[in-house]
Amino acid sequence: MSTHQPFFIIIDLCSLSYIPLIAPSTSDARIGHLAQVADSFIYVLSKLGVTGASSTVNVELPNLVSRIRRHTNLPLAVGFGVSTREQFQSVGAYADGVVIGSKIVTVLRDAGECKTSFSIFSLIGRDIRLLNLFKLVRDSSWNSS
């Protein structure tokens, strides 16, 4: 962190948060370092390459999330390539947050001017409520086996 000290001083002075991105190719040593300097959550890239819709989610993603969890208790938000309801629910089963930026852009692009807000809330809001309910059930003490 010493070579980046001015960066961390500035973000602290500006009341900003440092959110590192961790890719599938990130080494365990680097994950450990990033976990130490993260202060709010970690953004986990579901795939290598660029963001955007994908037909499937990386099958190694649960392993990546597990590797990161060995280094931190901070929330993990997964993004890059999550675009369908099924992908959202699948990733939400093991991540603390799911980033669906490309889907929001697609909804905005395809929606008429008056329907934009409604489209976003009906598409995204429903899935977020389902994910929150799923996590409540998964994490509740009455659901232990």
N, CA and C of each residue as an Amber inpcrd file, in Angstrom:
protein
   435
   0.8250000  -1.1900000   0.0000000   0.0000000   0.0000000   0.0000000
   0.8670000   1.2510000   0.0000000   2.1270000   1.1660000   0.3300000
   2.9620000   2.3570000   0.4710000   3.0670000   3.1620000  -0.8150000
   3.1740000   2.5050000  -1.9750000   3.2710000   3.2610000  -3.2340000
   1.9460000   3.9160000  -3.6120000   0.8570000   3.4540000  -3.0290000
  -0.4580000   4.0120000  -3.3200000  -0.9710000   4.8970000  -2.1850000
  -0.1170000   5.1850000  -1.2210000  -0.5350000   5.9460000  -0.0450000
  -1.2440000   7.2550000  -0.4060000  -0.7250000   8.0780000  -1.3220000
  -1.4410000   9.3230000  -1.6500000  -2.8600000   9.0670000  -2.1680000
  -3.0330000   8.0040000  -2.9380000  -4.3620000   7.6560000  -3.4480000
  -5.3240000   7.3880000  -2.2860000  -4.9050000   6.5700000  -1.3360000
  -5.7750000   6.2290000  -0.2190000  -6.0220000   7.4210000   0.7020000
  -5.0610000   8.3020000   0.8340000  -5.2590000   9.5340000   1.6200000
  -6.3270000  10.4000000   0.9580000  -6.2370000  10.5430000  -0.3600000
  -7.1960000  11.3770000  -1.0920000  -8.6030000  10.8000000  -1.0050000
  -8.7510000   9.5030000  -1.2290000 -10.1140000   8.9650000  -1.1730000
 -10.6830000   9.0460000   0.2370000  -9.8270000   8.9350000   1.2390000
 -10.2910000   9.0800000   2.6160000 -10.7220000  10.5240000   2.8910000
  -9.9310000  11.4840000   2.4470000 -10.2740000  12.8970000   2.6340000
 -11.5640000  13.2800000   1.9210000 -11.8340000  12.6150000   0.8090000
 -13.0440000  12.9060000   0.0200000 -14.2270000  12.0350000   0.4350000
 -14.0650000  11.2630000   1.4870000 -15.1110000  10.3530000   1.9760000
 -15.5890000   9.3990000   0.8820000 -14.6340000   8.9140000   0.0980000
 -14.9370000   7.9400000  -0.9390000 -14.5470000   6.5540000  -0.4470000
 -14.9800000   5.5640000  -1.1610000 -14.6810000   4.1900000  -0.8020000
 -13.8250000   3.5590000  -1.8950000 -12.8950000   2.7180000  -1.4940000
 -12.0690000   1.9940000  -2.4550000 -12.7160000   0.6390000  -2.6950000
 -13.1230000   0.3920000  -3.9380000 -13.7800000  -0.8550000  -4.3040000
 -12.9090000  -1.5600000  -5.3460000 -12.1140000  -2.5250000  -4.9060000
 -11.2540000  -3.2210000  -5.8660000 -12.0550000  -4.1680000  -6.7540000
 -11.5330000  -4.4050000  -7.9420000 -12.1040000  -5.3820000  -8.8600000
 -11.2130000  -6.6170000  -8.8340000 -11.8360000  -7.7720000  -8.6680000
 -11.0980000  -9.0280000  -8.6690000 -11.6170000  -9.8880000  -9.8100000
 -10.7000000 -10.2870000 -10.6740000 -11.0240000 -11.0900000 -11.8480000
 -10.7340000 -12.5670000 -11.5910000 -11.2660000 -13.4440000 -12.4390000
 -10.9730000 -14.8740000 -12.2830000  -9.4780000 -15.1950000 -12.3280000
  -8.6920000 -14.3690000 -12.9690000  -7.2560000 -14.6250000 -13.0950000
  -6.4260000 -14.0260000 -11.9560000  -7.0480000 -13.3610000 -11.0050000
  -6.3260000 -12.7310000  -9.8980000  -5.7370000 -13.7980000  -8.9760000
  -4.4650000 -13.6430000  -8.6490000  -3.7900000 -14.6080000  -7.7710000
  -4.3170000 -14.4910000  -6.3380000  -4.1290000 -15.5470000  -5.5590000
  -4.5430000 -15.5220000  -4.1550000  -3.7900000 -14.4520000  -3.3720000
  -2.5150000 -14.2660000  -3.6870000  -1.7360000 -13.2260000  -3.0020000
  -2.3240000 -11.8470000  -3.2840000  -2.6750000 -11.5980000  -4.5270000
  -3.2680000 -10.2980000  -4.9050000  -4.6520000 -10.1400000  -4.2640000
  -5.4280000 -11.2200000  -4.2230000  -6.7430000 -11.1630000  -3.5690000
  -6.5690000 -10.7580000  -2.1070000  -5.5790000 -11.3510000  -1.4370000
  -5.3220000 -11.0090000  -0.0380000  -4.9940000  -9.5420000   0.1400000
  -4.1560000  -9.0050000  -0.7420000  -3.7960000  -7.5880000  -0.6800000
  -5.0180000  -6.7100000  -0.9190000  -5.7890000  -7.0110000  -1.9580000
  -6.9660000  -6.1920000  -2.2750000  -8.0000000  -6.2670000  -1.1600000
  -8.1430000  -7.4250000  -0.5460000  -9.0900000  -7.5750000   0.5580000
  -8.6850000  -6.7200000   1.7570000  -7.3880000  -6.5510000   1.9670000
  -6.9080000  -5.7300000   3.0860000  -7.1840000  -4.2470000   2.8710000
  -7.1330000  -3.7870000   1.6340000  -7.3110000  -2.3520000   1.3830000
  -8.7410000  -1.9770000   1.0250000  -9.5740000  -2.9530000   0.7240000
 -10.9900000  -2.6640000   0.4420000 -11.6570000  -2.1910000   1.7270000
 -12.6090000  -1.2680000   1.5890000 -13.2370000  -0.7520000   2.8070000
 -14.7620000  -0.8040000   2.8050000 -15.3810000  -1.2690000   1.7290000
 -16.8380000  -1.3500000   1.7480000 -17.3360000  -2.6520000   1.1260000
 -16.9270000  -2.9400000  -0.0910000 -17.2340000  -4.2140000  -0.7200000
 -16.2330000  -4.4660000  -1.8310000 -16.2700000  -5.6620000  -2.3820000
 -15.3750000  -6.0310000  -3.4780000 -16.2290000  -6.3580000  -4.6910000
 -15.8280000  -5.8400000  -5.8320000 -16.5130000  -6.1140000  -7.0940000
 -15.8140000  -7.3090000  -7.7390000 -16.5460000  -8.3850000  -7.9090000
 -16.0040000  -9.6160000  -8.4790000 -16.4300000  -9.6970000  -9.9470000
 -15.4480000  -9.7950000 -10.8320000 -15.7410000  -9.9180000 -12.2510000
 -16.0570000 -11.3770000 -12.5580000 -17.2150000 -11.6250000 -13.1350000
 -17.6230000 -13.0050000 -13.3830000 -16.8580000 -13.6430000 -14.5220000
 -16.2080000 -12.8200000 -15.3270000 -15.4940000 -13.3540000 -16.4920000
 -14.3520000 -12.4260000 -16.8540000 -13.4590000 -12.9210000 -17.6800000
 -12.4020000 -12.0880000 -18.2340000 -12.9440000 -11.3840000 -19.4690000
 -12.3410000 -10.2810000 -19.8360000 -12.7830000  -9.5620000 -21.0290000
 -13.5570000  -8.3190000 -20.6750000 -14.5430000  -8.0090000 -21.5060000
 -15.3190000  -6.7960000 -21.3220000 -16.6860000  -7.1200000 -20.7480000
 -17.3050000  -6.1040000 -20.1960000 -18.6380000  -6.2770000 -19.6400000
 -19.6490000  -6.4320000 -20.7730000 -20.8100000  -6.9060000 -20.4150000
 -21.8690000  -7.1010000 -21.3970000 -22.5710000  -8.4160000 -21.1500000
 -23.6920000  -8.5690000 -21.8180000 -24.4990000  -9.7650000 -21.6420000
 -23.7520000 -11.0020000 -22.1150000 -23.9550000 -12.1020000 -21.3880000
 -23.3860000 -13.3970000 -21.7490000 -24.4940000 -14.4260000 -21.7060000
 -24.3500000 -15.4720000 -22.4960000 -25.3850000 -16.5050000 -22.5050000
 -25.2980000 -17.4120000 -21.2790000 -24.1180000 -17.5110000 -20.6720000
 -23.9460000 -18.3410000 -19.4870000 -23.0460000 -17.6190000 -18.4910000
 -23.1000000 -18.0750000 -17.2490000 -22.2240000 -17.5500000 -16.2040000
 -21.0510000 -18.5160000 -16.0680000 -19.8860000 -17.9900000 -15.8300000
 -18.6670000 -18.7730000 -15.6440000 -18.8940000 -19.8520000 -14.5860000
 -18.6840000 -21.1090000 -14.9480000 -18.9130000 -22.2090000 -14.0070000
 -17.9230000 -22.1880000 -12.8390000 -16.8090000 -21.4890000 -12.9890000
 -15.8100000 -21.3860000 -11.9290000 -16.0870000 -20.2280000 -10.9660000
 -17.1420000 -19.4700000 -11.2270000 -17.4390000 -18.3030000 -10.4000000
 -17.6460000 -18.6440000  -8.9210000 -18.3800000 -19.6930000  -8.5640000
 -18.4970000 -20.0220000  -7.1320000 -17.1410000 -20.2820000  -6.4760000
 -16.2130000 -20.8910000  -7.2060000 -14.8750000 -21.1300000  -6.6640000
 -14.1370000 -19.8150000  -6.4390000 -14.2740000 -18.8790000  -7.3710000
 -13.6400000 -17.5670000  -7.2070000 -14.2030000 -16.8620000  -5.9800000
 -15.5110000 -16.8800000  -5.8200000 -16.1350000 -16.2490000  -4.6480000
 -15.6190000 -16.8960000  -3.3660000 -15.4970000 -18.2070000  -3.3490000
 -14.9550000 -18.9130000  -2.1640000 -13.5150000 -18.5010000  -1.8840000
 -12.7040000 -18.3810000  -2.9260000 -11.3140000 -17.9540000  -2.7500000
 -11.2490000 -16.5720000  -2.1040000 -12.1180000 -15.6800000  -2.5550000
 -12.1210000 -14.3130000  -2.0030000 -12.6150000 -14.3260000  -0.5610000
 -13.6330000 -15.1110000  -0.2710000 -14.1900000 -15.1630000   1.0920000
 -13.1660000 -15.6560000   2.1100000 -12.1690000 -16.4000000   1.6790000
 -11.1170000 -16.8410000   2.6030000 -10.2740000 -15.6640000   3.0930000
 -10.3630000 -14.5360000   2.3950000  -9.5370000 -13.3690000   2.7320000
 -10.3210000 -12.2230000   3.3730000 -11.6470000 -12.2530000   3.3050000
 -12.4190000 -11.1070000   3.7900000 -13.8500000 -11.4880000   4.1440000
 -14.4370000 -10.6800000   5.0290000 -15.8660000 -10.7900000   5.3420000
 -16.6650000  -9.6830000   4.6740000 -15.9980000  -8.8400000   3.9000000
 -16.7030000  -7.7690000   3.1970000 -17.6860000  -8.3580000   2.1930000
 -18.7590000  -7.6410000   1.8990000 -19.7000000  -8.1130000   0.8740000
 -19.0150000  -8.2220000  -0.4900000 -19.4580000  -9.2060000  -1.2620000
 -18.9410000  -9.4200000  -2.6100000 -20.0770000  -9.2060000  -3.6040000
 -19.8620000  -8.2820000  -4.5350000 -20.8430000  -8.0090000  -5.5910000
 -20.2720000  -8.5310000  -6.9030000 -21.0240000  -9.3720000  -7.5850000
 -20.5680000  -9.9820000  -8.8300000 -21.2250000  -9.2960000 -10.0120000
 -20.4220000  -8.9880000 -11.0140000 -20.9360000  -8.3880000 -12.2370000
 -20.1230000  -8.8280000 -13.4360000 -20.3930000  -8.2210000 -14.5770000
 -19.7840000  -8.5470000 -15.8740000 -20.4520000  -9.8030000 -16.4280000
 -21.3870000  -9.6240000 -17.3020000 -22.0000000 -10.7590000 -17.9770000
 -23.2700000 -11.2900000 -17.3600000 -23.7550000 -10.6880000 -16.2910000
 -25.0060000 -11.1380000 -15.6760000 -26.1380000 -10.3410000 -16.3170000
 -27.0130000 -11.0300000 -17.0420000 -28.0320000 -10.2680000 -17.7730000
 -29.4220000 -10.8790000 -17.7490000 -29.5540000 -12.1330000 -17.3420000
 -30.8790000 -12.7450000 -17.3250000 -31.3370000 -12.9650000 -15.8890000
 -32.6250000 -13.1690000 -15.7450000 -33.2010000 -13.4360000 -14.4230000
 -32.5660000 -14.6840000 -13.8110000 -32.3840000 -15.7250000 -14.6130000
 -31.8040000 -16.9710000 -14.1250000 -30.3650000 -16.7520000 -13.6590000
 -29.5930000 -15.9910000 -14.4250000 -28.2140000 -15.6960000 -14.0250000
 -28.1990000 -14.8900000 -12.7400000 -29.0810000 -13.9070000 -12.6470000
 -29.1900000 -13.0690000 -11.4570000 -29.4650000 -13.9300000 -10.2210000
 -30.4190000 -14.8300000 -10.3310000 -30.7730000 -15.6790000  -9.1950000
 -29.6550000 -16.6670000  -8.8730000 -29.0280000 -17.2180000  -9.8920000
 -27.9350000 -18.1590000  -9.6730000 -26.7700000 -17.4920000  -8.9490000
 -26.3280000 -16.3550000  -9.4390000 -25.2110000 -15.6310000  -8.8290000
 -25.6020000 -15.1350000  -7.4400000 -26.8310000 -14.7020000  -7.2840000
 -27.3030000 -14.2130000  -5.9900000 -27.3200000 -15.2650000  -4.9040000
 -27.2540000 -16.5360000  -5.2840000 -27.2390000 -17.6090000  -4.2930000
 -25.9340000 -17.6470000  -3.5090000 -24.8440000 -17.1300000  -4.0810000
 -23.5630000 -17.1750000  -3.3790000 -22.8560000 -15.8320000  -3.2830000
 -23.3930000 -14.8080000  -3.9210000 -22.8140000 -13.4620000  -3.8270000
 -23.7130000 -12.5850000  -2.9670000 -23.1290000 -11.5450000  -2.3960000
 -23.9080000 -10.6170000  -1.5740000 -24.6360000  -9.5910000  -2.4130000
 -24.1720000  -9.3910000  -3.6320000 -24.8000000  -8.4520000  -4.5500000
 -24.5620000  -8.8940000  -5.9790000 -25.4640000  -8.5020000  -6.8570000
 -25.3490000  -8.8360000  -8.2700000 -25.4730000  -7.5470000  -9.0610000
 -24.5040000  -7.2760000  -9.9210000 -24.4870000  -6.0590000 -10.7270000
 -25.0200000  -6.4090000 -12.1140000 -26.0580000  -5.7200000 -12.5280000
 -26.7010000  -6.0160000 -13.8070000 -26.7130000  -4.7880000 -14.7040000
 -25.5630000  -4.1300000 -14.7930000 -25.4590000  -2.8730000 -15.5240000
 -25.8540000  -2.9660000 -16.9790000 -25.4010000  -3.9850000 -17.6880000
 -25.7270000  -4.1080000 -19.1120000 -27.2200000  -4.3060000 -19.3200000
 -27.8540000  -5.0260000 -18.4260000 -29.3010000  -5.2430000 -18.5400000
 -30.0530000  -3.9270000 -18.3570000 -29.6060000  -3.1020000 -17.4350000
 -30.2460000  -1.8030000 -17.2350000 -30.0990000  -0.9550000 -18.4950000
 -28.9130000  -0.9630000 -19.0870000 -28.6930000  -0.1970000 -20.3180000
 -29.6040000  -0.7090000 -21.4320000 -29.7550000  -2.0200000 -21.5520000
 -30.6190000  -2.6030000 -22.5750000 -32.0750000  -2.2040000 -22.3540000
 -32.5300000  -2.2630000 -21.1000000 -33.9120000  -1.8830000 -20.7900000
 -34.1380000  -0.4140000 -21.1410000 -33.1850000   0.4460000 -20.7680000
 -33.3140000   1.8700000 -21.0850000 -33.3370000   2.0990000 -22.5970000
 -32.4790000   1.3880000 -23.3120000 -32.4210000   1.5500000 -24.7660000
 -33.7180000   1.0950000 -25.4240000 -34.2690000  -0.0200000 -24.9600000
 -35.4360000  -0.6080000 -25.6060000 -36.7650000  -0.0170000 -25.1470000
 -36.7770000   0.6530000 -24.0120000 -38.0250000   1.2040000 -23.4730000
 -38.3510000   2.5350000 -24.1430000 -39.6270000   2.7890000 -24.2800000
 -40.0440000   4.0950000 -24.7560000 -39.7780000   5.1190000 -23.6760000
 -39.7870000   6.3750000 -24.0380000 -39.4430000   7.4360000 -23.1040000
 -40.2990000   7.4020000 -21.8430000 -41.5890000   7.1690000 -21.9850000
 -42.4870000   7.1830000 -20.8290000 -42.4380000   5.8890000 -20.0300000
 -41.9630000   4.8210000 -20.6360000 -41.9760000   3.5280000 -19.9650000
 -40.6690000   3.1970000 -19.2770000 -39.6790000   4.0360000 -19.3880000
 -38.3510000   3.7050000 -18.8810000 -38.3560000   3.3790000 -17.3940000
 -38.8630000   4.2560000 -16.5590000 -38.8510000   4.0190000 -15.1150000
 -39.6440000   2.7830000 -14.7530000 -40.8260000   2.6440000 -15.3320000
 -41.6490000   1.4760000 -15.0350000 -40.9380000   0.1930000 -15.4490000
 -40.3220000   0.1980000 -16.6110000 -39.6360000  -1.0010000 -17.1020000
 -38.5130000  -1.4050000 -16.1720000 -37.7330000  -0.4480000 -15.7270000
 -36.6190000  -0.7640000 -14.8330000 -37.1390000  -1.3250000 -13.5220000
 -38.1380000  -0.6790000 -12.9290000 -38.6370000  -1.1610000 -11.6520000
 -39.3260000  -2.5110000 -11.7800000 -40.0740000  -2.7270000 -12.8340000
 -40.7620000  -4.0100000 -12.9600000 -39.7880000  -5.1330000 -13.2440000
 -38.7690000  -4.8800000 -14.0180000 -37.7910000  -5.9170000 -14.3510000
 -36.8270000  -6.1590000 -13.2030000 -36.2340000  -5.1150000 -12.6870000
 -35.1760000  -5.2460000 -11.6970000 -35.7380000  -5.3650000 -10.2870000
 -36.7210000  -4.5660000  -9.9640000 -37.2770000  -4.5680000  -8.6180000
 -37.7890000  -5.9230000  -8.1890000 -38.4760000  -6.6020000  -9.0990000
 -39.0060000  -7.9300000  -8.7870000 -37.8710000  -8.8930000  -8.4460000
 -36.8270000  -8.8900000  -9.2410000 -35.7210000  -9.8080000  -9.0050000
 -34.9560000  -9.4610000  -7.7440000 -34.8050000  -8.1860000  -7.4450000
 -34.1130000  -7.7850000  -6.2190000 -34.9220000  -8.2180000  -5.0000000
 -36.2400000  -8.0520000  -5.0660000 -37.0710000  -8.5090000  -3.9470000
 -36.9400000 -10.0150000  -3.7680000 -36.9270000 -10.7600000  -4.8620000
 -36.7740000 -12.2090000  -4.7720000 -35.4180000 -12.5870000  -4.1970000
 -34.3680000 -11.8870000  -4.6220000 -33.0360000 -12.1790000  -4.1070000
 -32.9640000 -11.8780000  -2.6150000 -33.5220000 -10.7470000  -2.1910000
 -33.5090000 -10.3980000  -0.7700000 -34.2820000 -11.4220000   0.0490000
 -35.4230000 -11.8700000  -0.4650000 -36.2020000 -12.8880000   0.2340000
 -35.4230000 -14.1920000   0.3090000 -34.7900000 -14.5730000  -0.7990000
 -33.9800000 -15.7950000  -0.8120000 -32.8750000 -15.7120000   0.2280000
 -32.1740000 -14.5820000   0.2910000 -31.0770000 -14.4350000   1.2470000
 -31.5950000 -14.4370000   2.6810000 -32.7600000 -13.8500000   2.9070000
 -33.3430000 -13.8520000   4.2400000 -33.6180000 -15.2860000   4.6850000
 -34.1850000 -16.0810000   3.8070000 -34.4700000 -17.4760000   4.1290000
 -33.1720000 -18.2510000   4.2930000 -32.2210000 -18.0500000   3.3680000
 -30.9520000 -18.7760000   3.4200000 -30.1870000 -18.4680000   4.7030000
 -30.2060000 -17.2120000   5.1360000 -29.3970000 -16.7870000   6.2700000
 -30.1220000 -16.8640000   7.6150000 -31.3970000 -17.1870000   7.5970000
 -32.1360000 -17.1630000   8.8620000 -31.7930000 -18.3810000   9.7170000
 -31.8980000 -18.2080000  11.0050000 -31.5450000 -19.2840000  11.9310000
 -32.5520000 -20.4270000  11.8810000 -33.7980000 -20.1450000  11.5150000
 -34.7950000 -21.2130000  11.4760000 -34.6240000 -22.1020000  10.2620000
 -33.7250000 -21.7230000   9.3420000 -33.5140000 -22.5160000   8.1320000
 -32.3010000 -23.4250000   8.2480000 -31.7140000 -23.5420000   9.4260000
 -30.5210000 -24.3890000   9.5620000 -30.9220000 -25.8580000   9.5780000
 -30.0120000 -26.6810000   8.9900000 -30.3460000 -28.1180000   8.9150000
 -29.6790000 -28.9120000  10.0000000
